[in-house]
Amino acid sequence: MGEIHLVRHGQASFGAEDYDALSTVGHSQAGILGRWHATGAATFDLVALGGLKRHRQTADAWATEFPGAPAPAGWIVDRGFDEYDHREMLLRAHPEAGDLAGLQRWLSEAAASRRAFQELFSAAMARWISGRHDGDYLESWAAFRKRCISALEGLVARAGPSRRLIVFTSGGPIAAICQHLLDVPPPQVASLSWSLMNGAVTKLLYQPGRLSLSTLNNHSHLEREGDPALLTYR
């Protein structure tokens, strides 16, 4: 039986000009995962990652602390594991923001806190997932879900049976894959996505013709550090 370890990237730079870059905490979370794998003498046959900066930086920080990591030259970059476009999602739900250039200014006025931003984003995500406005988006929820599942199935086919794989991706793809495996109603996907911690690991098991969920959102390697600042969701 094979294993697929889906890693949510470390904390990104919320509120910064370049959100896609990891924060200092995000780099620490990824390094802790690498040391955890090194301590446990883990082995991986294949490394895959999405095409975003935060995916690469998480994988790099992990590999720096994990001598047993496969060489970066052999890593697979698959944009199928990329996150959805949160900026478009917000703009379609809140056209009063104007355009992308005005979005940051609008958010700074309308969402002065992470809690306020969460409320705005939750409503925007519910609109996207509902399927009632698919024509408004370059990538609908259904298309996004299909993309993530196809990327996973393609990776399994490429790896072959009884291999141990690790994938550095985002909360959206992990939630979409779990929704597919568990048949969770689409409206509940947002709640599942919000529960995924930065740097946490969701493990899947696979064998010919079958994929199943083994563990969801494992972040014990972060908890054991004893620093609450490492336990982040955004």
MOSUL-V158859 format. One record per pair of residues at least 12 apart in sequence whose ideal C-beta (glycine too) atoms are under 6 Angstrom apart, sorted by the first residue. I is the first residue (numbers start at 0). GAP is how many residues later the second one is. D is the distance in Angstrom with one decimal. If there is no record, write none. Layout:
# MOSUL-V158859
i = (I/I)
gap = (GAP/GAP)
d = (D/D)
This chain:
# MOSUL-V158859
i = (0/0/1/1/1/2/3/3/4/4/4/5/5/5/6/6/7/7/7/7/7/8/8/8/8/9/9/9/9/9/9/9/10/10/10/10/10/11/13/19/19/19/20/21/21/26/28/28/28/29/29/29/30/30/31/32/32/32/33/33/33/34/35/36/37/42/43/43/44/44/45/45/46/46/46/47/47/47/47/48/48/49/49/49/50/50/50/51/54/57/58/77/79/79/80/80/80/82/82/83/83/86/88/88/89/91/92/92/124/127/128/128/128/144/147/147/147/148/151/155/170/170/173/173/174/174/174/180/195/196/196/197/198/199/199/200/201/202)
gap = (204/206/160/161/204/161/161/200/161/196/198/161/168/196/161/194/163/166/188/190/192/45/46/49/161/12/16/19/20/48/188/189/12/14/15/187/221/42/220/32/33/34/32/32/35/34/169/170/201/28/31/32/30/34/189/29/166/188/28/31/32/30/185/29/28/25/120/122/118/119/113/119/23/28/119/28/30/107/119/28/119/31/32/119/26/28/31/30/113/110/109/73/67/71/70/88/92/87/89/60/88/13/35/39/34/44/31/34/65/13/12/57/60/31/25/28/29/31/25/50/22/25/22/28/14/17/18/32/21/22/36/34/23/17/19/17/14/12)
d = (5.5/5.2/5.1/4.9/4.7/4.9/4.8/4.3/4.4/5.3/5.4/5.2/5.0/4.5/5.0/5.5/5.3/6.0/5.2/5.9/5.4/4.4/5.6/4.3/6.0/4.9/3.0/4.1/4.5/4.9/5.3/5.2/4.8/4.7/3.8/4.4/4.7/5.0/5.5/5.7/4.2/5.3/5.9/5.6/4.6/5.0/5.5/3.3/5.9/4.4/3.6/4.8/4.9/4.5/5.7/5.3/5.7/5.9/4.1/3.1/3.7/4.7/3.8/4.9/4.9/6.0/5.2/4.8/4.4/5.2/5.3/4.8/5.2/4.5/5.5/4.2/5.8/5.6/4.7/5.9/4.0/3.7/4.4/5.0/5.6/4.4/5.5/5.8/4.7/5.0/4.5/5.2/5.2/2.7/5.2/4.1/5.3/3.7/4.9/5.2/4.9/5.9/4.8/5.2/5.0/4.8/3.6/4.9/4.9/5.4/4.6/5.2/6.0/4.6/4.2/4.4/5.7/5.4/5.8/5.5/4.8/4.4/5.8/5.4/5.3/4.7/3.9/5.2/5.4/4.6/5.9/4.8/5.8/4.8/4.1/4.8/5.3/4.5)
